[in-house]
Amino acid sequence: MFKLLLIKNDASRTYDITPITESITWDSNLSMMSAMEFQVIWVDMERFFPKNPCDLGDVVMLMEDDEEVYRGIIVTEGRSGRAAINYTVYDYAWYLGKSKSVYQFNKIAASDAISKILKDFGMLIGKVPSMNTPIDEIYLEKSPAEIIEDILQKHERRTGKRFNAELRKGKIYFDEIKDLVVKGTFRLADNLGNRDVMSVPLEADRTRTIESMRNRVKILIEREDSQYEIAASVQNDSLIKKFGLLEDTYKIDAEDAAKAREVARILLGRLARLQETNTLRLMGDSAVKAGRLLDVNEPITGMSGRYMIMTAKHTVSNQIHTMDLELVLPEEVK
Protein backbone atom coordinates (compact mmCIF):
# COMPACT_ATOMS: atom_id res chain seq x y z
CA MET A 1 0.00 0.00 0.00
CA PHE A 2 1.36 3.38 -1.04
CA LYS A 3 0.95 6.49 1.09
CA LEU A 4 1.87 10.10 0.25
CA LEU A 5 2.82 12.35 3.16
CA LEU A 6 3.22 16.13 3.12
CA ILE A 7 5.45 17.84 5.70
CA LYS A 8 5.11 21.64 5.88
CA ASN A 9 8.43 23.36 5.28
CA ASP A 10 8.39 24.81 8.80
CA ALA A 11 7.88 21.24 10.12
CA SER A 12 4.71 22.42 11.91
CA ARG A 13 2.42 19.70 10.58
CA THR A 14 2.38 16.45 8.63
CA TYR A 15 -0.55 15.48 6.41
CA ASP A 16 -1.53 12.20 4.81
CA ILE A 17 -2.62 13.47 1.38
CA THR A 18 -3.21 10.02 -0.12
CA PRO A 19 -7.04 10.39 -0.10
CA ILE A 20 -6.92 13.55 -2.27
CA THR A 21 -4.15 12.34 -4.58
CA GLU A 22 -4.71 10.95 -8.05
CA SER A 23 -1.83 9.22 -9.90
CA ILE A 24 1.76 9.44 -8.67
CA THR A 25 4.80 9.08 -10.92
CA TRP A 26 8.49 9.17 -10.05
CA ASP A 27 11.52 8.57 -12.19
CA SER A 28 15.26 8.24 -12.08
CA ASN A 29 18.03 8.44 -14.67
CA LEU A 30 21.81 8.37 -14.62
CA SER A 31 22.07 11.78 -12.98
CA MET A 32 22.01 12.55 -9.29
CA MET A 33 18.58 14.20 -9.28
CA SER A 34 15.27 12.37 -9.57
CA ALA A 35 11.75 13.75 -9.89
CA MET A 36 8.22 12.96 -8.81
CA GLU A 37 4.86 14.27 -9.98
CA PHE A 38 1.45 13.90 -8.41
CA GLN A 39 -2.02 15.36 -8.86
CA VAL A 40 -4.28 16.61 -6.10
CA ILE A 41 -8.04 16.55 -6.62
CA TRP A 42 -9.38 20.08 -6.22
CA VAL A 43 -12.90 21.39 -5.79
CA ASP A 44 -14.09 24.81 -4.69
CA MET A 45 -16.40 23.42 -1.99
CA GLU A 46 -13.98 22.78 0.85
CA ARG A 47 -16.76 22.13 3.38
CA PHE A 48 -17.50 18.91 1.49
CA PHE A 49 -13.91 17.99 0.63
CA PRO A 50 -10.55 18.01 2.48
CA LYS A 51 -8.52 21.18 2.11
CA ASN A 52 -5.39 20.95 -0.04
CA PRO A 53 -2.40 21.66 2.25
CA CYS A 54 0.31 21.54 -0.45
CA ASP A 55 2.50 24.57 -1.14
CA LEU A 56 5.84 25.32 -2.77
CA GLY A 57 8.79 24.37 -0.58
CA ASP A 58 6.92 21.68 1.35
CA VAL A 59 8.49 18.24 1.73
CA VAL A 60 6.75 15.23 0.20
CA MET A 61 7.48 11.63 1.19
CA LEU A 62 6.21 8.59 -0.68
CA MET A 63 5.89 5.51 1.53
CA GLU A 64 5.28 1.89 0.59
CA ASP A 65 4.37 -0.41 3.46
CA ASP A 66 6.11 1.95 5.92
CA GLU A 67 9.30 2.05 3.82
CA GLU A 68 10.38 5.38 2.34
CA VAL A 69 10.48 5.28 -1.46
CA TYR A 70 11.04 8.95 -2.28
CA ARG A 71 11.62 12.26 -0.52
CA GLY A 72 11.75 15.70 -2.13
CA ILE A 73 10.69 19.33 -2.27
CA ILE A 74 7.68 20.73 -4.14
CA VAL A 75 9.17 23.10 -6.72
CA THR A 76 6.29 23.65 -9.16
CA GLU A 77 2.50 23.90 -8.92
CA GLY A 78 0.29 23.86 -12.01
CA ARG A 79 -3.40 24.78 -12.02
CA SER A 80 -5.89 24.73 -14.89
CA GLY A 81 -9.46 25.60 -14.03
CA ARG A 82 -11.06 22.95 -11.86
CA ALA A 83 -8.78 20.19 -13.10
CA ALA A 84 -6.54 18.35 -10.66
CA ILE A 85 -3.59 20.42 -9.42
CA ASN A 86 -0.25 19.18 -10.72
CA TYR A 87 2.81 19.22 -8.47
CA THR A 88 6.43 18.59 -9.44
CA VAL A 89 8.84 17.43 -6.74
CA TYR A 90 12.64 17.13 -6.89
CA ASP A 91 14.90 15.39 -4.40
CA TYR A 92 17.60 17.34 -2.57
CA ALA A 93 20.16 16.86 -5.35
CA TRP A 94 18.15 19.51 -7.20
CA TYR A 95 20.05 22.12 -5.18
CA LEU A 96 23.36 20.82 -6.56
CA GLY A 97 22.18 21.49 -10.10
CA LYS A 98 20.74 24.95 -9.47
CA SER A 99 23.77 26.59 -7.86
CA LYS A 100 26.97 27.86 -9.52
CA SER A 101 30.31 27.76 -7.79
CA VAL A 102 34.10 27.89 -8.16
CA TYR A 103 36.47 25.12 -7.08
CA GLN A 104 40.21 24.67 -7.46
CA PHE A 105 41.55 21.21 -6.69
CA ASN A 106 45.28 20.61 -6.53
CA LYS A 107 45.80 16.90 -7.12
CA ILE A 108 43.47 15.72 -4.38
CA ALA A 109 41.71 12.36 -4.51
CA ALA A 110 38.44 12.30 -6.44
CA SER A 111 36.50 11.03 -3.42
CA ASP A 112 37.88 13.87 -1.25
CA ALA A 113 36.89 16.44 -3.88
CA ILE A 114 33.37 15.04 -4.11
CA SER A 115 32.98 14.93 -0.31
CA LYS A 116 34.10 18.55 0.02
CA ILE A 117 31.53 19.74 -2.52
CA LEU A 118 28.72 17.80 -0.87
CA LYS A 119 29.60 19.11 2.59
CA ASP A 120 29.90 22.69 1.32
CA PHE A 121 26.31 22.48 0.03
CA GLY A 122 24.89 20.82 3.12
CA MET A 123 24.27 17.39 1.59
CA LEU A 124 24.06 14.47 3.97
CA ILE A 125 26.51 11.77 2.84
CA GLY A 126 25.52 8.14 2.95
CA LYS A 127 28.57 6.74 1.15
CA VAL A 128 31.41 8.07 -0.97
CA PRO A 129 33.78 5.15 -1.68
CA SER A 130 37.51 5.64 -2.04
CA MET A 131 38.45 7.06 -5.46
CA ASN A 132 42.18 7.81 -5.71
CA THR A 133 42.20 9.50 -9.13
CA PRO A 134 44.01 12.83 -8.61
CA ILE A 135 41.89 15.86 -9.49
CA ASP A 136 43.96 18.84 -10.64
CA GLU A 137 41.38 21.20 -12.05
CA ILE A 138 39.87 24.66 -11.77
CA TYR A 139 36.08 24.71 -12.16
CA LEU A 140 34.60 28.12 -12.94
CA GLU A 141 30.87 28.91 -12.99
CA LYS A 142 29.93 25.25 -12.92
CA SER A 143 27.16 23.73 -10.85
CA PRO A 144 28.19 21.32 -8.08
CA ALA A 145 26.37 18.56 -9.98
CA GLU A 146 28.38 19.26 -13.16
CA ILE A 147 31.65 19.26 -11.20
CA ILE A 148 30.87 15.97 -9.48
CA GLU A 149 29.85 14.36 -12.79
CA ASP A 150 33.13 15.52 -14.38
CA ILE A 151 35.13 14.09 -11.47
CA LEU A 152 33.32 10.75 -11.79
CA GLN A 153 34.06 10.67 -15.53
CA LYS A 154 37.76 11.34 -14.91
CA HIS A 155 37.86 8.50 -12.40
CA GLU A 156 36.01 6.18 -14.77
CA ARG A 157 38.42 6.83 -17.64
CA ARG A 158 41.38 6.19 -15.40
CA THR A 159 40.07 3.05 -13.68
CA GLY A 160 37.13 1.74 -15.72
CA LYS A 161 34.94 1.91 -12.62
CA ARG A 162 31.52 3.48 -13.12
CA PHE A 163 29.54 4.88 -10.20
CA ASN A 164 25.88 5.67 -9.74
CA ALA A 165 24.81 8.51 -7.45
CA GLU A 166 21.38 8.68 -5.86
CA LEU A 167 19.58 9.91 -2.78
CA ARG A 168 18.07 7.45 -0.34
CA LYS A 169 16.20 8.65 2.74
CA GLY A 170 17.71 12.10 2.40
CA LYS A 171 21.35 10.96 2.08
CA ILE A 172 23.46 10.68 -1.07
CA TYR A 173 25.13 7.39 -1.95
CA PHE A 174 27.73 6.54 -4.59
CA ASP A 175 27.78 2.86 -5.57
CA GLU A 176 29.77 1.02 -8.21
CA ILE A 177 27.30 -0.03 -10.88
CA LYS A 178 28.63 -3.57 -11.24
CA ASP A 179 27.40 -4.26 -7.71
CA LEU A 180 23.85 -2.98 -8.32
CA VAL A 181 22.05 -6.06 -9.63
CA VAL A 182 18.31 -5.99 -8.93
CA LYS A 183 15.55 -8.56 -9.34
CA GLY A 184 12.12 -6.96 -9.41
CA THR A 185 9.14 -8.68 -7.83
CA PHE A 186 5.46 -7.85 -7.35
CA ARG A 187 2.33 -9.23 -5.71
CA LEU A 188 -1.08 -9.29 -7.36
CA ALA A 189 -2.74 -9.35 -3.94
CA ASP A 190 -1.67 -9.28 -0.28
CA ASN A 191 -2.56 -12.96 0.15
CA LEU A 192 -0.42 -14.06 -2.81
CA GLY A 193 3.33 -14.60 -3.00
CA ASN A 194 5.89 -12.51 -4.85
CA ARG A 195 6.37 -13.02 -8.59
CA ASP A 196 9.27 -12.02 -10.83
CA VAL A 197 8.37 -8.90 -12.83
CA MET A 198 9.83 -10.57 -15.92
CA SER A 199 7.24 -13.35 -15.70
CA VAL A 200 4.53 -11.07 -17.11
CA PRO A 201 6.07 -8.30 -19.27
CA LEU A 202 3.36 -5.82 -20.28
CA GLU A 203 5.17 -4.28 -23.28
CA ALA A 204 8.60 -4.67 -24.88
CA ASP A 205 10.48 -2.87 -27.67
CA ARG A 206 14.04 -3.51 -28.89
CA THR A 207 16.30 -1.48 -31.19
CA ARG A 208 19.77 -2.63 -32.31
CA THR A 209 22.23 -0.43 -34.21
CA ILE A 210 25.89 0.03 -35.14
CA GLU A 211 25.53 3.81 -35.44
CA SER A 212 27.51 4.54 -32.25
CA MET A 213 30.01 1.70 -32.70
CA ARG A 214 33.72 2.56 -32.66
CA ASN A 215 36.16 -0.24 -33.46
CA ARG A 216 39.43 1.70 -33.19
CA VAL A 217 40.40 4.01 -30.31
CA LYS A 218 43.43 6.29 -30.21
CA ILE A 219 44.68 8.08 -27.11
CA LEU A 220 46.35 11.49 -27.57
CA ILE A 221 48.72 13.34 -25.26
CA GLU A 222 49.47 17.06 -25.54
CA ARG A 223 53.14 17.91 -25.23
CA GLU A 224 54.63 21.20 -24.03
CA ASP A 225 54.94 22.56 -27.57
CA SER A 226 51.15 22.17 -28.05
CA GLN A 227 51.74 19.21 -30.35
CA TYR A 228 49.74 16.04 -29.94
CA GLU A 229 51.23 12.57 -29.83
CA ILE A 230 49.42 9.25 -30.22
CA ALA A 231 50.19 7.41 -26.98
CA ALA A 232 48.14 4.28 -27.70
CA SER A 233 45.97 2.77 -30.40
CA VAL A 234 43.83 -0.35 -30.06
CA GLN A 235 41.32 -1.86 -32.45
CA ASN A 236 38.96 -4.76 -32.98
CA ASP A 237 39.98 -6.34 -36.29
CA SER A 238 36.94 -8.60 -36.65
CA LEU A 239 34.52 -5.69 -36.28
CA ILE A 240 36.55 -3.55 -38.69
CA LYS A 241 36.39 -6.35 -41.27
CA LYS A 242 32.64 -6.78 -40.82
CA PHE A 243 31.44 -3.18 -40.47
CA GLY A 244 34.31 -0.98 -41.73
CA LEU A 245 36.61 1.32 -39.78
CA LEU A 246 34.91 3.52 -37.18
CA GLU A 247 37.50 5.45 -35.14
CA ASP A 248 37.43 7.73 -32.13
CA THR A 249 40.15 9.68 -30.31
CA TYR A 250 40.50 10.80 -26.70
CA LYS A 251 42.93 13.18 -25.05
CA ILE A 252 44.48 12.48 -21.64
CA ASP A 253 46.96 14.38 -19.49
CA ALA A 254 50.66 13.81 -20.19
CA GLU A 255 51.21 12.57 -16.64
CA ASP A 256 48.82 9.70 -17.37
CA ALA A 257 50.78 8.51 -20.42
CA ALA A 258 51.70 5.24 -18.74
CA LYS A 259 48.03 4.37 -18.52
CA ALA A 260 47.22 5.28 -22.13
CA ARG A 261 46.90 1.74 -23.42
CA GLU A 262 44.75 0.66 -20.50
CA VAL A 263 42.46 3.67 -21.05
CA ALA A 264 42.23 2.79 -24.75
CA ARG A 265 41.38 -0.82 -23.91
CA ILE A 266 38.61 0.22 -21.52
CA LEU A 267 37.09 2.61 -24.05
CA LEU A 268 37.28 0.11 -26.89
CA GLY A 269 35.60 -2.52 -24.76
CA ARG A 270 32.66 -0.18 -24.30
CA LEU A 271 32.42 1.13 -27.85
CA ALA A 272 33.32 -1.84 -30.06
CA ARG A 273 29.96 -3.56 -30.01
CA LEU A 274 26.41 -3.43 -31.25
CA GLN A 275 24.28 -0.97 -29.32
CA GLU A 276 20.82 -1.70 -28.01
CA THR A 277 18.13 0.66 -26.78
CA ASN A 278 15.28 -1.31 -25.30
CA THR A 279 12.12 -0.47 -23.38
CA LEU A 280 10.06 -2.61 -21.06
CA ARG A 281 6.79 -2.00 -19.27
CA LEU A 282 6.50 -4.23 -16.22
CA MET A 283 4.61 -4.53 -12.99
CA GLY A 284 6.32 -2.24 -10.51
CA ASP A 285 8.96 -2.71 -7.85
CA SER A 286 10.27 0.41 -6.08
CA ALA A 287 13.75 -1.12 -5.81
CA VAL A 288 14.14 -0.97 -9.59
CA LYS A 289 15.96 2.29 -10.37
CA ALA A 290 18.28 3.81 -12.95
CA GLY A 291 21.85 2.57 -12.63
CA ARG A 292 20.77 -0.91 -11.58
CA LEU A 293 21.51 -4.04 -13.61
CA LEU A 294 18.54 -6.23 -14.57
CA ASP A 295 18.57 -9.75 -15.99
CA VAL A 296 16.12 -9.93 -18.89
CA ASN A 297 14.74 -12.84 -20.90
CA GLU A 298 11.99 -11.56 -23.20
CA PRO A 299 11.36 -14.06 -26.02
CA ILE A 300 9.19 -11.90 -28.30
CA THR A 301 11.83 -9.23 -29.00
CA GLY A 302 14.82 -11.47 -28.27
CA MET A 303 16.11 -9.41 -25.33
CA SER A 304 18.30 -11.74 -23.31
CA GLY A 305 21.06 -11.08 -20.83
CA ARG A 306 22.05 -8.45 -18.26
CA TYR A 307 21.08 -4.87 -19.07
CA MET A 308 21.63 -1.54 -17.39
CA ILE A 309 18.58 0.55 -16.51
CA MET A 310 19.07 4.00 -18.05
CA THR A 311 15.72 5.41 -16.92
CA ALA A 312 12.99 4.06 -14.69
CA LYS A 313 9.57 5.72 -14.53
CA HIS A 314 7.17 4.39 -11.91
CA THR A 315 3.43 5.03 -11.87
CA VAL A 316 0.95 4.33 -9.10
CA SER A 317 -2.74 4.73 -9.95
CA ASN A 318 -5.47 3.31 -7.72
CA GLN A 319 -2.68 1.47 -5.86
CA ILE A 320 -1.66 -0.37 -9.08
CA HIS A 321 2.09 -0.02 -9.56
CA THR A 322 3.70 -0.27 -13.01
CA MET A 323 7.09 0.86 -14.37
CA ASP A 324 8.58 1.80 -17.72
CA LEU A 325 12.27 1.04 -18.14
CA GLU A 326 14.81 2.08 -20.77
CA LEU A 327 17.60 -0.50 -20.98
CA VAL A 328 21.02 -0.62 -22.62
CA LEU A 329 23.92 -3.03 -22.54
CA PRO A 330 26.12 -1.96 -19.60
CA GLU A 331 29.21 -1.11 -21.67
CA GLU A 332 27.29 1.39 -23.80
CA VAL A 333 26.76 4.05 -21.15
CA LYS A 334 29.11 7.01 -21.55
C-alpha positions as CSV (number, residue, x, y, z in Angstrom):
1,M,0.0,0.0,0.0
2,F,1.4,3.4,-1.0
3,K,1.0,6.5,1.1
4,L,1.9,10.1,0.3
5,L,2.8,12.3,3.2
6,L,3.2,16.1,3.1
7,I,5.5,17.8,5.7
8,K,5.1,21.6,5.9
9,N,8.4,23.4,5.3
10,D,8.4,24.8,8.8
11,A,7.9,21.2,10.1
12,S,4.7,22.4,11.9
13,R,2.4,19.7,10.6
14,T,2.4,16.4,8.6
15,Y,-0.6,15.5,6.4
16,D,-1.5,12.2,4.8
17,I,-2.6,13.5,1.4
18,T,-3.2,10.0,-0.1
19,P,-7.0,10.4,-0.1
20,I,-6.9,13.5,-2.3
21,T,-4.2,12.3,-4.6
22,E,-4.7,10.9,-8.1
23,S,-1.8,9.2,-9.9
24,I,1.8,9.4,-8.7
25,T,4.8,9.1,-10.9
26,W,8.5,9.2,-10.1
27,D,11.5,8.6,-12.2
28,S,15.3,8.2,-12.1
29,N,18.0,8.4,-14.7
30,L,21.8,8.4,-14.6
31,S,22.1,11.8,-13.0
32,M,22.0,12.6,-9.3
33,M,18.6,14.2,-9.3
34,S,15.3,12.4,-9.6
35,A,11.8,13.8,-9.9
36,M,8.2,13.0,-8.8
37,E,4.9,14.3,-10.0
38,F,1.4,13.9,-8.4
39,Q,-2.0,15.4,-8.9
40,V,-4.3,16.6,-6.1
41,I,-8.0,16.6,-6.6
42,W,-9.4,20.1,-6.2
43,V,-12.9,21.4,-5.8
44,D,-14.1,24.8,-4.7
45,M,-16.4,23.4,-2.0
46,E,-14.0,22.8,0.9
47,R,-16.8,22.1,3.4
48,F,-17.5,18.9,1.5
49,F,-13.9,18.0,0.6
50,P,-10.6,18.0,2.5
51,K,-8.5,21.2,2.1
52,N,-5.4,21.0,0.0
53,P,-2.4,21.7,2.3
54,C,0.3,21.5,-0.4
55,D,2.5,24.6,-1.1
56,L,5.8,25.3,-2.8
57,G,8.8,24.4,-0.6
58,D,6.9,21.7,1.3
59,V,8.5,18.2,1.7
60,V,6.7,15.2,0.2
61,M,7.5,11.6,1.2
62,L,6.2,8.6,-0.7
63,M,5.9,5.5,1.5
64,E,5.3,1.9,0.6
65,D,4.4,-0.4,3.5
66,D,6.1,2.0,5.9
67,E,9.3,2.0,3.8
68,E,10.4,5.4,2.3
69,V,10.5,5.3,-1.5
70,Y,11.0,8.9,-2.3
71,R,11.6,12.3,-0.5
72,G,11.8,15.7,-2.1
73,I,10.7,19.3,-2.3
74,I,7.7,20.7,-4.1
75,V,9.2,23.1,-6.7
76,T,6.3,23.7,-9.2
77,E,2.5,23.9,-8.9
78,G,0.3,23.9,-12.0
79,R,-3.4,24.8,-12.0
80,S,-5.9,24.7,-14.9
81,G,-9.5,25.6,-14.0
82,R,-11.1,22.9,-11.9
83,A,-8.8,20.2,-13.1
84,A,-6.5,18.3,-10.7
85,I,-3.6,20.4,-9.4
86,N,-0.2,19.2,-10.7
87,Y,2.8,19.2,-8.5
88,T,6.4,18.6,-9.4
89,V,8.8,17.4,-6.7
90,Y,12.6,17.1,-6.9
91,D,14.9,15.4,-4.4
92,Y,17.6,17.3,-2.6
93,A,20.2,16.9,-5.3
94,W,18.1,19.5,-7.2
95,Y,20.0,22.1,-5.2
96,L,23.4,20.8,-6.6
97,G,22.2,21.5,-10.1
98,K,20.7,24.9,-9.5
99,S,23.8,26.6,-7.9
100,K,27.0,27.9,-9.5
101,S,30.3,27.8,-7.8
102,V,34.1,27.9,-8.2
103,Y,36.5,25.1,-7.1
104,Q,40.2,24.7,-7.5
105,F,41.5,21.2,-6.7
106,N,45.3,20.6,-6.5
107,K,45.8,16.9,-7.1
108,I,43.5,15.7,-4.4
109,A,41.7,12.4,-4.5
110,A,38.4,12.3,-6.4
111,S,36.5,11.0,-3.4
112,D,37.9,13.9,-1.3
113,A,36.9,16.4,-3.9
114,I,33.4,15.0,-4.1
115,S,33.0,14.9,-0.3
116,K,34.1,18.5,0.0
117,I,31.5,19.7,-2.5
118,L,28.7,17.8,-0.9
119,K,29.6,19.1,2.6
120,D,29.9,22.7,1.3
121,F,26.3,22.5,0.0
122,G,24.9,20.8,3.1
123,M,24.3,17.4,1.6
124,L,24.1,14.5,4.0
125,I,26.5,11.8,2.8
126,G,25.5,8.1,3.0
127,K,28.6,6.7,1.2
128,V,31.4,8.1,-1.0
129,P,33.8,5.1,-1.7
130,S,37.5,5.6,-2.0
131,M,38.5,7.1,-5.5
132,N,42.2,7.8,-5.7
133,T,42.2,9.5,-9.1
134,P,44.0,12.8,-8.6
135,I,41.9,15.9,-9.5
136,D,44.0,18.8,-10.6
137,E,41.4,21.2,-12.1
138,I,39.9,24.7,-11.8
139,Y,36.1,24.7,-12.2
140,L,34.6,28.1,-12.9
141,E,30.9,28.9,-13.0
142,K,29.9,25.2,-12.9
143,S,27.2,23.7,-10.9
144,P,28.2,21.3,-8.1
145,A,26.4,18.6,-10.0
146,E,28.4,19.3,-13.2
147,I,31.6,19.3,-11.2
148,I,30.9,16.0,-9.5
149,E,29.9,14.4,-12.8
150,D,33.1,15.5,-14.4
151,I,35.1,14.1,-11.5
152,L,33.3,10.8,-11.8
153,Q,34.1,10.7,-15.5
154,K,37.8,11.3,-14.9
155,H,37.9,8.5,-12.4
156,E,36.0,6.2,-14.8
157,R,38.4,6.8,-17.6
158,R,41.4,6.2,-15.4
159,T,40.1,3.1,-13.7
160,G,37.1,1.7,-15.7
161,K,34.9,1.9,-12.6
162,R,31.5,3.5,-13.1
163,F,29.5,4.9,-10.2
164,N,25.9,5.7,-9.7
165,A,24.8,8.5,-7.4
166,E,21.4,8.7,-5.9
167,L,19.6,9.9,-2.8
168,R,18.1,7.4,-0.3
169,K,16.2,8.6,2.7
170,G,17.7,12.1,2.4
171,K,21.4,11.0,2.1
172,I,23.5,10.7,-1.1
173,Y,25.1,7.4,-1.9
174,F,27.7,6.5,-4.6
175,D,27.8,2.9,-5.6
176,E,29.8,1.0,-8.2
177,I,27.3,0.0,-10.9
178,K,28.6,-3.6,-11.2
179,D,27.4,-4.3,-7.7
180,L,23.9,-3.0,-8.3
181,V,22.1,-6.1,-9.6
182,V,18.3,-6.0,-8.9
183,K,15.6,-8.6,-9.3
184,G,12.1,-7.0,-9.4
185,T,9.1,-8.7,-7.8
186,F,5.5,-7.9,-7.4
187,R,2.3,-9.2,-5.7
188,L,-1.1,-9.3,-7.4
189,A,-2.7,-9.3,-3.9
190,D,-1.7,-9.3,-0.3
191,N,-2.6,-13.0,0.1
192,L,-0.4,-14.1,-2.8
193,G,3.3,-14.6,-3.0
194,N,5.9,-12.5,-4.9
195,R,6.4,-13.0,-8.6
196,D,9.3,-12.0,-10.8
197,V,8.4,-8.9,-12.8
198,M,9.8,-10.6,-15.9
199,S,7.2,-13.3,-15.7
200,V,4.5,-11.1,-17.1
201,P,6.1,-8.3,-19.3
202,L,3.4,-5.8,-20.3
203,E,5.2,-4.3,-23.3
204,A,8.6,-4.7,-24.9
205,D,10.5,-2.9,-27.7
206,R,14.0,-3.5,-28.9
207,T,16.3,-1.5,-31.2
208,R,19.8,-2.6,-32.3
209,T,22.2,-0.4,-34.2
210,I,25.9,0.0,-35.1
211,E,25.5,3.8,-35.4
212,S,27.5,4.5,-32.2
213,M,30.0,1.7,-32.7
214,R,33.7,2.6,-32.7
215,N,36.2,-0.2,-33.5
216,R,39.4,1.7,-33.2
217,V,40.4,4.0,-30.3
218,K,43.4,6.3,-30.2
219,I,44.7,8.1,-27.1
220,L,46.3,11.5,-27.6
221,I,48.7,13.3,-25.3
222,E,49.5,17.1,-25.5
223,R,53.1,17.9,-25.2
224,E,54.6,21.2,-24.0
225,D,54.9,22.6,-27.6
226,S,51.2,22.2,-28.0
227,Q,51.7,19.2,-30.3
228,Y,49.7,16.0,-29.9
229,E,51.2,12.6,-29.8
230,I,49.4,9.2,-30.2
231,A,50.2,7.4,-27.0
232,A,48.1,4.3,-27.7
233,S,46.0,2.8,-30.4
234,V,43.8,-0.4,-30.1
235,Q,41.3,-1.9,-32.5
236,N,39.0,-4.8,-33.0
237,D,40.0,-6.3,-36.3
238,S,36.9,-8.6,-36.6
239,L,34.5,-5.7,-36.3
240,I,36.6,-3.6,-38.7
241,K,36.4,-6.4,-41.3
242,K,32.6,-6.8,-40.8
243,F,31.4,-3.2,-40.5
244,G,34.3,-1.0,-41.7
245,L,36.6,1.3,-39.8
246,L,34.9,3.5,-37.2
247,E,37.5,5.4,-35.1
248,D,37.4,7.7,-32.1
249,T,40.2,9.7,-30.3
250,Y,40.5,10.8,-26.7
251,K,42.9,13.2,-25.0
252,I,44.5,12.5,-21.6
253,D,47.0,14.4,-19.5
254,A,50.7,13.8,-20.2
255,E,51.2,12.6,-16.6
256,D,48.8,9.7,-17.4
257,A,50.8,8.5,-20.4
258,A,51.7,5.2,-18.7
259,K,48.0,4.4,-18.5
260,A,47.2,5.3,-22.1
261,R,46.9,1.7,-23.4
262,E,44.8,0.7,-20.5
263,V,42.5,3.7,-21.1
264,A,42.2,2.8,-24.7
265,R,41.4,-0.8,-23.9
266,I,38.6,0.2,-21.5
267,L,37.1,2.6,-24.0
268,L,37.3,0.1,-26.9
269,G,35.6,-2.5,-24.8
270,R,32.7,-0.2,-24.3
271,L,32.4,1.1,-27.8
272,A,33.3,-1.8,-30.1
273,R,30.0,-3.6,-30.0
274,L,26.4,-3.4,-31.3
275,Q,24.3,-1.0,-29.3
276,E,20.8,-1.7,-28.0
277,T,18.1,0.7,-26.8
278,N,15.3,-1.3,-25.3
279,T,12.1,-0.5,-23.4
280,L,10.1,-2.6,-21.1
281,R,6.8,-2.0,-19.3
282,L,6.5,-4.2,-16.2
283,M,4.6,-4.5,-13.0
284,G,6.3,-2.2,-10.5
285,D,9.0,-2.7,-7.8
286,S,10.3,0.4,-6.1
287,A,13.7,-1.1,-5.8
288,V,14.1,-1.0,-9.6
289,K,16.0,2.3,-10.4
290,A,18.3,3.8,-13.0
291,G,21.8,2.6,-12.6
292,R,20.8,-0.9,-11.6
293,L,21.5,-4.0,-13.6
294,L,18.5,-6.2,-14.6
295,D,18.6,-9.8,-16.0
296,V,16.1,-9.9,-18.9
297,N,14.7,-12.8,-20.9
298,E,12.0,-11.6,-23.2
299,P,11.4,-14.1,-26.0
300,I,9.2,-11.9,-28.3
301,T,11.8,-9.2,-29.0
302,G,14.8,-11.5,-28.3
303,M,16.1,-9.4,-25.3
304,S,18.3,-11.7,-23.3
305,G,21.1,-11.1,-20.8
306,R,22.1,-8.5,-18.3
307,Y,21.1,-4.9,-19.1
308,M,21.6,-1.5,-17.4
309,I,18.6,0.5,-16.5
310,M,19.1,4.0,-18.1
311,T,15.7,5.4,-16.9
312,A,13.0,4.1,-14.7
313,K,9.6,5.7,-14.5
314,H,7.2,4.4,-11.9
315,T,3.4,5.0,-11.9
316,V,0.9,4.3,-9.1
317,S,-2.7,4.7,-9.9
318,N,-5.5,3.3,-7.7
319,Q,-2.7,1.5,-5.9
320,I,-1.7,-0.4,-9.1
321,H,2.1,0.0,-9.6
322,T,3.7,-0.3,-13.0
323,M,7.1,0.9,-14.4
324,D,8.6,1.8,-17.7
325,L,12.3,1.0,-18.1
326,E,14.8,2.1,-20.8
327,L,17.6,-0.5,-21.0
328,V,21.0,-0.6,-22.6
329,L,23.9,-3.0,-22.5
330,P,26.1,-2.0,-19.6
331,E,29.2,-1.1,-21.7
332,E,27.3,1.4,-23.8
333,V,26.8,4.0,-21.1
334,K,29.1,7.0,-21.5
